[in-house]
Amino acid sequence: MSFAPKPRSGLGRRHFLAGAGAVGGLAIGVAAAVPGASAARAAGPRPDLMTAALGTPVRDLPHLPATRPAGADAARAAAPRTLRPFLDPLPIPRVLRPRGTLTLPLERARVRLHRSLPATHLWTYGGSHLGPTIEVRRGRRLRVAWENHLEGDFPVTAVRVPFAYDPEQPLMWDRPGREGGAPRKEVAALPPWAVVHLHGAVTGGGNDGWAENAVSPGHAQLAEYPNDQPAGHFWYHDHAMHITHLNVMTGLGAGTYLIRDEEEDALDLPAGDYEIPLVFYDRNLDADDSGELTGDLLYKGIVVADDPYELVRPFTGPFTLVNGVIWPHLDVEARWYRFRVLNAANNRPYRLRVVDEDDKPIPAGAFLQIGGDAGLLPKPVPLGEGITLTPAERADLLVDFRALRGRRPRLVNALPEPGARPDMMEFRVASRASHGGATAPAPGATLSPSYRRRNEADVADATQRMVVVTPVYPKDPELWEMERVKAPDGPFPIDGVIQFEHPDGTVHTYKRVSSTFDDPVRFTVPSGATERWSFLSLEKSEGSYPHPMHLHAVAFQALGRDRYDVSSFEFFELPGGGYGAGTTSPLKRKGSGTLTPGERGPKDVISLGPGEMVNVAAEFTGPAGRFMHHCHIYEHEDMMMMRPFVIMPPEVLAAAPPGHGAGPAHGH
């Protein structure tokens, strides 16, 4: 493929970021056939290099072509190995327990990411790479002034370089340095414009951190959080329109927010010094002409295609940071600990395991999950094989170090291609036994007596929504909202039309009614309603990174996964130029997928893998307002894989003029 630059509009929404899946084209008002579509030329197959860039491990692509001389850039490829792991202690953020009000500044700081690096310029929440932990009690309202005191140049250098594969070198995104890429002037010119979203909070639309309501230096974002929801692990991060994927890199990536309640208190879990947030993400660093790391943050975009559009891989980097430090260590006593874990990466999923010095997982009974995104699980879950978290997913974990006295187990990412090394951090367990202290709940114990598990029967009569993400190439991914319609006459494929064949032979047809953030609101939810939302990925490469699908304003429950044969979804050339996409024949269900035990509790993010449909039940009992749903790969939401929806009192909806009601829905 050629890498000649194609026209693009700087940080524009279209033609600048590729990833793990969705499709383009304008929304159609009616399901209209494309003239001559049956004879239209289908888009060519996706190159293996792009499939590798979507997350499929290189080991699964045996015929991947080398595209640069073996041994190129050897000095810079070796740079990650010059940083010794486990030298720095794990930073533990300070805990704030405000009463009623809180002022938290966004301010510039210089922070060391590793003791062997110079200090790094950052924009931060309160002066540290990981923001302070905010802890509140359920039902106690908190008003926060997020004051913007940021100043100076944008603290991240961004470059773009063409993807090239050398089997003798780490993958390009796992190498530091610019590799010849020139700094992007449009990124260097970005002002300190930021907005804070409290992820998982059930709050009004005016307090949710609407992406376009970012504030400039000298101004404050005022937000009110009712905290009227079960105990859980929430978090705050930047959500500025178009530039979230860059702003989080500056240091505005994460801070922990914990709600406590009496149910959690009754479990007598490890607390105080024995309850620790572990927030992890990957980053890249700039290098000087000799290959030495400078400590400056680098956003290296890998251009995986430039014909017919420029497509850039969502960010991953070689260095894993935990609580803002590269590969730290933590001294622990030989007792139970509680870790509030968050994947705050732009794009990279992590499969967490605790292993000993011989890389053997610790016993399942010593590694438990008791909570997920939005609260406690029904029962404790042993994690013998570890736990996978996509971006924005959280886990409430318990680890027993009693049998590891004097040892140095490690937290690792057990997925293929984990960056420069699989290690995330090291635990240094005291040699002496620790007496007393909290332990873990008994196997099979009920963790949350108030939690009621929903099933399909509970939402059989509920409003049904469908959201589709489609495969990248030959154009950028998009997120489609769908409406069930009468089947058109064809011929197929028809741009924006997807059909499903059910086991009884009936065929259901859906048309795209929106595909970009600026399209009119199509989903309006009556306050207090319970709805069934279905998320479908039409990505065909099984190894591609999943989409973390996120709903603002609500905690939902996953009802189930289904696997589909999505091979009949195709791109094709449209008369007059551009590409359409639709199904050539109805999609067929292949079977049931699996919900992990950790996905059976309250969630606000759900992993959507290639060829999967995930169904969730959401009860919208919080305040009304305008909110968003989106893929939580930051590059995807910034390229408009994000849509507004509205929650409105049902009495107001009843008074709405025709055509302004609850919006399109679908049935089975």
N, C-alpha and C positions, 0 to 999 in steps of 0.2 A: 504494500500500500504506500501511497505517497504521503509525505508529511508537509507539503507546501501549505502555508497558512491560508485559512479560509476566512472570508469576512465574518465578523462577529461584533457584537456591541458590548465590549468590556465585560461588565458584570451582569449582562442581560440574562433574561430568564430562559432563553431558548438557545440550543446549540452550544452549551458549554459544560455540561456535566453528565457523564454517563454513570451507570451503576447497575444495581441488581433489579431492575425492572419495570417499565410501563411505556405506553405508546402515545403518539401525537395525532395532530389533526384537529380541525375545528369541530365543536359540538354541532350535532345536526338536530334540526327541529323535528324532522320526520325521518323515518327509516327509508331513505331513498337509495335506489340502486345506482351504482356508478355506471354510466354508459360504457358498454363494452367491457365491464369488469371481468366477465368470465374469460375474456381473452387477454386481459391486462397482464403485463409482464410482472411476475413475482420478483420481490427484492432478492438479491443474491444471498448466499449463506453467510453467516457470521464467521469471520476469521478466528482461528484457534487462539491467536494472540489476544483478541478481545475477550474470548471466553475465559482465558486465564486471568485477564484483568478484572473480570466480574467476580472472582473469588474461587473458581474451580482450581483445585491444586494442580500444579504442574505435573505431578506424578500421574495424574489422570489424563494427561494429554501427551502421550508418548511421541507424537509426531510434531510437536511444537518446533517451529523452525528457529534456528539461531539467526539473529539479525545484526550481530556485531562481532568483531574479531574476539576470539577467546582471550581472556586476560585483560581486557580493557578496563581502565579505571580501577586497577587493583589497589592502589594506595588508598583511595577513598572508600572502596568497598571494605577495606580492613578497619576503617575508623571505628565502627561500633565496638569492635573487640578490644579497643584500647581503653574503653571505660570498664573498669572492674566493677562487678556487681556487688551489692550488699555492703558497701562502705558507709552509706549514709543511714542514720536512724530514720524510721518512719515519722514524718510530721503528723501530729495529732491536733486537729484544729481546736481552737478555743470554743467553749460552749456558751451560748447566750440564752438566758431564760427570761425574756422580756415580759413585762406586765403591762399589757395594753398597747404600748407604742414602742417603736424601735426605729432608729435612724442608722442606716448602713451606707457608708460611702463607697462609691466606685472610684478607686484611686490608683495612681501609678506607683510601681514598686520595682526594686531590683532584688531578685531571688535566685539562689543557687539551685539548679536542678540536679547537680551532682558535684561532689567535692572536687573533682578534677576539672570542672568547667568554670570559666568566668561567670560572674553574675549575669542573669538574663533580665532584660527589660520586660515588664509585664503590665497589663491593665488588670486590676484585681478587685475582688470584693473584700474590702477591709485590710488590704496590704499583704495578703498571703495567697499563694498559688491556688489553694483550695479555700473557699470561703468559710467563715465560721459556721459551726453547727448551731442552728436555731431550734430550741426545744420548747414545746408548748403543751398545754393540757387540752383535751378535747372539750369543745364548746366555749373556750375562752378566746374571744375575738382579739386579733392582733392587727394593728395598723402600722405599716412600714413605709418609711420615706427612703427610697433608693436614690441617694443623692449622687449626681454625676460630677465628680471632681477630676475627671480624666484630663490629661494634657499630653502634649508631645506628639511625635510622629507615630504612625501605626507600627506597633512593635513586632510585626511578623513580615518577613520577606517572602513574597510569592513568586514562583517561576512556573513555566510550563515547558516540558521536554517531551519529545516523541518517544514512545515505548519501543524499546529494543530488548531482545532476550539473548542473554549469554549464559549457557548452562554451567559455566565455570564461576559465575558470580552470583551473589544474592540478587533477587529481583529488584528492579529499579526503585520500587517504593520502600524497600528495606535497606536502602543505601542512603547515607547522609550526603549533603552537599548539593550544589545546583546543577552539576553535570552539564555546564555550558548554557543553562537557561538564564535569560536576562530578567532582572526584576521587573515585575508587572507594574507599570506606572499607575494604573487605575486602582490597584490595591494600596500602593504607597500613599496615595492621595486620600484614602478614606479618613473621615473625621471620627472622633470618639463618640459615636452615636449608638446608644444601647437601650435595650428594654429588658426587664427581668420577667421571666415566666416562672411561677411556682408550679412545677410539674406535679400533677396529681391532685392539686388543690381543687376542692369543690367550692368555687367562689363565683361572684358575678362577672359578667362579661367585661365590665369596666375595670376589673381588678386582675384580669387574667394575663396581662402582658401581651396585648394585641400587637402583632408584628410591626404594624405601621405606626404605632404610638411610641416609638423610641424617643429618647430625650438627649439633648446636647449638653455639654458642660455648662454648669451654672444653673441647671434646672434639676428638678426631682420628679421621679415617678412615685405617685402616692397610691398605695394599694391596701385593701382591707381583706383579711383572710378570716372567715368565720371559724375555721377549724372544727366544724361540726361534722366530723366523720371519724370512723374507727381509727385506732392507733395504727400508724404506718410510717413508712420511710418515704418521704417526699424529697424533692431537691429543687434548687433554683439555678437557672442558667439563662444566658442571653438568648433572645428570640427575635433579633432585629431583621426586618424584611431584607431579603436578597443576600445578606452578609453574615448570617448566623454561623455558617461553616468557617468563616474567618474570625469573627469576634470571639468564639469560644477558644480559638488558638491563642488569643492574646492573654488569656488568664481568666476570662469571664465564662469559664466552662462549667463550674459546679460548686455548690455548697449544699450541705445536708440540712434537711428540715424534718424534725421528728415530732409526731403527735403521740401523746401518751393517753392511756385511759385505764379504767379499773380492770378490764379484762386482762390487759397486758400485765398490770401490777400483780394480779393474782398468780401469775406463773412463776414469780420469783426467779427471773432470769438473771444471768450475769449483768452487772451494772457498774456504773462509775468507771474506774480504770480498766474494767474488764469488758466494757462495751465500746467498740472502736469502729468508726467508719473507715471503709476501704473503698476509695473512689479511684478508678483506674481508667487510663486512656493512653493512646499512642501518640507520639510526636516525632518530628524530624528536626535536625539541627543543621545549620549552615557550617561550611568548612572554608578555611582559607586556601590560598594557592598551593600550600604544602600538604593539604589534606587534614590539617589539625582542626578539630571542632572549635568553633568560636563561642558557643553558648547561645547564639542567636537562634530564635525559632524560625523554621523554614516550612512553608507550605509548598511542597513540590507536587504539581499537578502532572499526571502522566497522560499524554495525549494518545489514546488508543485507536483513534480513527480520525481522518479529516476529509473523508469523501464518502457520501455527499455532504456531511456535516462534521464539524469538529466535536468529538466526544472525548471527555476527560474523566478518568477514573476518580470516584470519590476517594478522599484521602485515607491512606494508611501510612504508618511510619515505622521505623526500626526500633524505636525506644519505647518501652512500656514504663509509664510513670504511675506510681501509687501515691495518692495524696500529694501529688505535685513533685515527686522526686523519682529519679530513674533508679529502678531496681534497689529499693531500700531494704533494711532489716528491722525487725521488731523483737525486743527482748520480752519474753512472756514467762509467766510462772507455770508450773506443772499443774494446771487446773483447766476448767472450762472457760472459754471466752465466747463472747457474742460479737460477730462482725456484721455491720450494716453495709452491704456490698452494692456498688453501683457501677455499671458500665457506662461511662461518660464519653466514649469514643465517638468520632464522627461516623465511622463506617464498620470498624472491625468487630466481629463477634469474638467472644472468649468462652472457652470451655475450662472452667475452674476445677483444678484438682489440688489436693494437698498431698505431696509425695515426700518420702524420706530420702536420705542421702543416696540410696540405690535406685531412686526414681520409682519406687513401688508406692502405690496409693496407700494412705493410712486406712485402717479398717473403717467400713461404712458406719459402724456404730459410734465412731469418733468424729464424724463429719455429717452434720444434720442440717436440713433446711426447715425452718419453722415459719417463714413468712415470705411474701413476694412483693410485688409492686406496691399494693395499696392496703396491706394488712396481713394478719396472721393466716396461716393455712389451717385447714380443718384438723390435720394431725401432723406430727413430725415426720420428715421424709429422710431416710438414710441415703447418703450420696456416695455410694461405692464407686460409681463411674463418673462422678463429678457432676457439674451443672453448667449448662450453656446459657449465656446471657447475650442477647443482641443489644445494640445501643439503646440506652434509656431504661433497660430492664434492671430491676433490683432484686436482691435476695437477702433474707435475714438468716444468717448462718451461725451455727454453734460448732466449735471445734474443741475437742478434748485433748489436751497436751499431757495428761497424766502418765501415759505409757511412753512418752517421748522425752523423759528427763535427760538432760545433757545432750540432746540431739539438735540437729539443725534441719528440720523439714522446710519445704519450700511450697509456695503457692505458684502454680504454673498454668500456662495456657496450653491445653492439650490438643488444640486444633492444628491441622497442618499449616505450615507457613505462618508461625506466630509472630514474626518480626525477627530482629537480630538474634534473639534467644527465646526459648519458651518460658524461662524464669520471669516471674513478676516481682516476688519479694521472698525474703528468708525469715523464718522464725528461729529465734535462739532461745531454746527452752532451758530454764534453770535446772540445775542438777538436783536440788533439794525438792522434796515433796512439799506441796502446798496444802495446808490443812484447812478444812472448812470451805466456805464459799458456795455460791449457787451452783447447781448442776443442771442437767438437761431434763426436760419433761420426759416422762416414761413413754416407751414405745406404745403407740396407739392412743395416747392421751388426747383429749379434746382440748384444743388450744383456744378456740373462740366459740363459746356456747351460742353467741348470737348469730353466727354465720350460717346462712341457709343456702345450700347448693341448689342451683337452678338446672333445669333440663329442657329439652326441646318442647315438651308438653306445656311448660310454663309460658312459652312464647308462641304457641301455635296460632293464636289469634292476634298477635302483636303486629304492628307495622314492620315491614321488612325493607331493609336498605341493602343495596349492593354497591361495592366499591371494587374496581378492577385496576390492577397494575399489570402492565404488559411488557414484553421483552425489549431490551435496548437493541438498537441497530435495525435498520439503517439510520435511525434518528434517535433523538433524546427520549428518555423515559417520561411518561406522564401518568397521572392518576385520573381515572375516569369514574364519574358517578353515572349509574345506569338506571334506566326505567324499563319496566316490562311493557312490551307492545305486541300488537298483532304481527304475525310473520309477514314480511313483504314477499312479493312474488319472485324476487331474485332478478338476475342471476347472482350467485354468491362467488366471492366475498363482496360485502357491502361495507363501505367505510363506517366504522363505529358501531357495527352490529355484531352481536355475539349470540349464538344459539347453544342450547343444552339439550341433550337427549336423556330423558329419565328412563329408569329400568323398565317401565311399562310401555316404552316406545313413544310417549308424548314428547313433543319438542316445545321448549319455551324460548322466546326471543326477547332480547334486551337491546336497547339502543343507548348510545352515549348521549348524556344530556349536559355534561360539563367536562372540561379537561384542563382547565387552568384556573388559577386563583381568582382571576378577574371576571370569570363567568358569573352570571347571577346566582344567588343562593338558590339551591334546589332542594335542600333538606331542612325543613323546619319542624322542630320537635315540640309537641305540647308538654308543658311543665308537668312533671310527675309521671310521664309515660314510660313504659318499659318497651323497648324496641329490640329487634333482632337485626344485627348488622352482619353482612357477609363480606369478607375480603378474599379476593381471588387473584392469584399470581399466574400469569400466562408465560412466565419464564420457563424455557425448555431445558436448560443445562442444570442438571441436578446438583452440581457442586457450587453453584452461584450463591453468594451471600444472601441470606434472607432479608426481607423487608420487615423492620420493626414498625408495626402499624399502631398509631397512637390516637386516642380520642381525648380531647380536652373536656373538662367539666364533669367527668363521670368516672367511676370505677365500674368495670364490667366483669362478667364471667365468661370464660371460654366454654362453649357448648360442645365443640368437637371439631375435628379436622377431616377433610375428605381429599382424596388424591384424584386428579383428573389427567386424562390424556389430552394435552393441549397442542398436539402436533398440527391440528387443523387451523390454528390461528396464524395468519400470514400477513406480511406487508406486501403491498403492490403499488405500482406506479399509477398515479392519478393523471387523467387527461389534463394537460396544461402544466404539469410539473408537480413535484412533491409526492408524498407517499400517504396512502390510506392503509387501514388495517381492519381485519375482521376474520370471521371463521368461514372456511370453505365448506365445512360440514359441521354438524353439531358436536360440541364437546361431550365426552362420555366420562362418567365417573369410573375410576379404576378400583376404588376400595376406600376403606377407612384409614385415616392417619392416626397418629398417637398424640394425645395430650399428656405431657409429663405431669407427675404429681404436683410439681410446683406451679403448673398452669391451671390447677383446679381451685385456686384461691382467688381473691380479688386482684384484678389486673387493671392497668391502664395502657399497657403496651403488649402486643402479642406478635410473636415471630411468625412470619408468613414465608414459607419456603417455596421453591420452584414447583409449579404444578399443583399447588395446594389451594383449597378453600378453607378458611377458618371462620366459623360462626360464633358470634358472641351475643350475650344478652346484656343490655345496658339499661339501667333504671335512672332516669334523669330527674332526680329529686332535688337538685341544687337550685341556686338562683338562676333567673333567666338572663338572656343576653346573647351576644354574638361570639362564637367560639371557632376553633379550627380542628380539623382532623388531618393527619398527614403521615407520611413515612418519616420515621425519626432518624434516618440517615440524613445528616444535616445538609449535605449537598443536594439531596433529593428535595427536601422541603424548600430550599432556596431556589431550585429550578422549577418551582410551582407544582410539585407533587404534594400540594397542600390546598385544602378547600375550606371555605367558611360554612358553618351551619349555625342555625339560630334556634334557641330555646325560648318559647313564648307561652304565656298563660293560655290555656285552652279557650277561655272566654274571649280573649282578644283574637285568637285565630278564627273563632266562630264569626266574628264581626268583620273579617277580612274580605275585601272585594274578590270576585271570582278570579282564579288563577294565582292567588297569593296565600294559599293554604299551606298544608304540611309538606307539599312537594312530592316528587315521585317516589314510589315504593315498588316492591316486587313481591311476588308470592312464589311458592314452590311449583 
